[in-house]
Amino acid sequence: MHRTKHAKQIADRFRGLVESANHTLADEHYDELTLLIEAGIDTALVEKLEKMADKLLELSHSVRNDAEFFD
């Protein structure tokens, strides 16, 4: 999936920044960072989808209302 790949790319970029500063972290920490980033992407996506669903629901009510009063 794209979000997993994107999360891994972000974690890898962070690893590069850490290593360029002559620091190190265990691989497990980068794996955890990848999971946290992916979870953040998922949360943002779900929030956006919920807003879209609310708009669609509002639109469907409007269409139904218009249909009831159509002559």
N, C-alpha and C positions, 0 to 999 in steps of 0.2 A: 504494500500500500504506500501511497505517496507520503502520508503523514509519518510513517515509521522511518522512511528514507530521509525525510526532511529533519526529523528529530535526531537521527544519527549524524547527519551532516552538521547540525548545530553543536552537538556534543563533541564531535571531532574538531570543530573549529575552536571550541573552548579548550580542548586538550592541547591544541597547537599554541594557544595563548599561554596556558599554564606552563607548557614545556619551554616556550621561548623565554619565559621568565626564570628558567632554570629551577622549576619546581616539578614535583611529581605527585600523582595520586594513583591509587590502586585502580585497576581496570574495573573492579566492581562499582567504584564511584561513578565512573563514566557511564556504565550500564544503567545505574540508577538515575543519573541525570537524563539519559535518553528516555527512560520511562516517564520521568516527570515532565519532560518537554512534550512527549506524545500525549500525556494526560491533559496538559494545558491546551494543546491543539484540539483534542477531542471536546473539551469543555467549551471552548470558543465556538466550535462547529455546532454543538448541540444548542447553545444559546442562540446562534444565528438561525438555525432551523426552527426553533420555537417561535422566534419573532416572525419568520416567514409563515409558519402555520397559523399564527394569530391573524396575520393580514389576510390569508386565504379564507379563514373562517369568517372574518368580517366581510370580505367580498362576497362569499357565498350567501350570507344573510341578506346582503344588499340585493343580490341578484334574485333571491327568492322573494323578497319584498316587492321588487319591481315586477316580477312575474305575477304576483297576486293582484296587483293593481293595473295590469296591462289590459287595455281595451282592444 
